[in-house]
C-alpha cells in the first residue's frame, strides 16, 4: 500500500508543518519541559476518553429505553427487528453533531477532513482491504484460542460476532450494522477523537483513537480486531479523508462481514466452512504480503511522524483507565459457566 503522493507544494508544506507540530506539541504549543508536555497530552487523552465514555453511556441508555416494552409498543417498533437499533444510532448521530458540530461540520480548530488533497489509488484501497482481512484472520485465530481456553476452564465464550449473526433479521438490522454504524463510528473515532488528538502527533492520534475504539467494543476478540481495523482506517482518514475511511468501514461491515455471513449461512455447512477458511487464508497471506511490500515506507512514516518525547506518557490517563476497566468488565461478562 503505497504512501500518498501530494502533488501540490501547498499540501506538502502543510504536511511538514503538521508533522513538525506533532513533534513539538502541536500548533501554538511551546516546547516547554517534557513533564509539562506530558501533562498536556494526558489532559487531551482524558478529554477524548471521557467523551467516548459519555457517548457509550448515552448509547446504552438510548438502547435500553427503546427496548422497553412500553416504549417499543408506543413507537410501533416492537415487531420490526433492528428498528430500535437503527433509531438508536440515528439518535447518536444527532448527539455527535449536537456536541461536536464544529468539528464535524469542518469548522473550528479540529475540523474533520472531507475533501482529500489526493485520492487513494486502487493499490492503496486494495492494500487496505487486505490489511483489514488480515485483522479479521488474526481475530479468527484468537477467537479459536479463547474458545479452547474457555472450554478447558469449563466456561462458554459468547462473542459479539455470534450475537450479531443471531440478531440479523429482516433488512433493517443489516442496514444499521453495515451502513449507519460505520458512519457513526467514523465520525466519533476518526472524526472527533483522532482529530482532537492530532496536535500531539499523527501516529499517536491514530494509535490512541484505535485503542479507544477497541475499548468501546468490550469484547476480548472483537476488541483486537477493532484495534487493528482502527489503525488501517486511521491511516486512511489521516492521509486522505474521513470519506474514504467510512467507505472502507462500510465495505468491511457490508461485504466482508454481513454478505459473507449471509453466504455461509445459505450454503451447506461444509461449504460455508471452506469459504470461511478460504477468506481467512486470503487475508492472512495477502495482508502479510502487503506489510512486506510497505515495510520500508512504513518505517519511514513512523520516523517522520515521531511524537515529542513524553507524549506517550499521556496514556497514563484517568479517562483512559476508566475505559479500560469498563472494557475488561464487559469482556468478562461474555464468559459464563458451561
Buried (B, 14 or more C-beta within 10 A) or exposed (E): BEBBEBEEEEEEEEBEEBBEBBBBBBEEBEEBEEEBBBBBBBEBBBBBBBBBBEBBEBBEEBBEBBBEEEBBEEEEBBEBBBBBBBBBBBBBBEBBBEBBEBBBEEEBEBBBBEEBBBEBEEEBBBBBBBBBBBBBBBBBBBBEEBBEEBEEEEBEBBBBBEEBBEEBEEEBBBBBBBBBBBBBBBBBBBBBBBBBBBBBBBBBBBBBBBBBBBBBBBBBBBBBBBBBBBBBBBBBBBBBBBBBBBBBBBBBBBEBBBBBBEBBEEEEEEEBEEBBEEBBEBBBBBBBEBBEBBEEEBEEBEEBBBBBEBBBBBBEBEBBEBBBEBBBEBBEEBBEEE
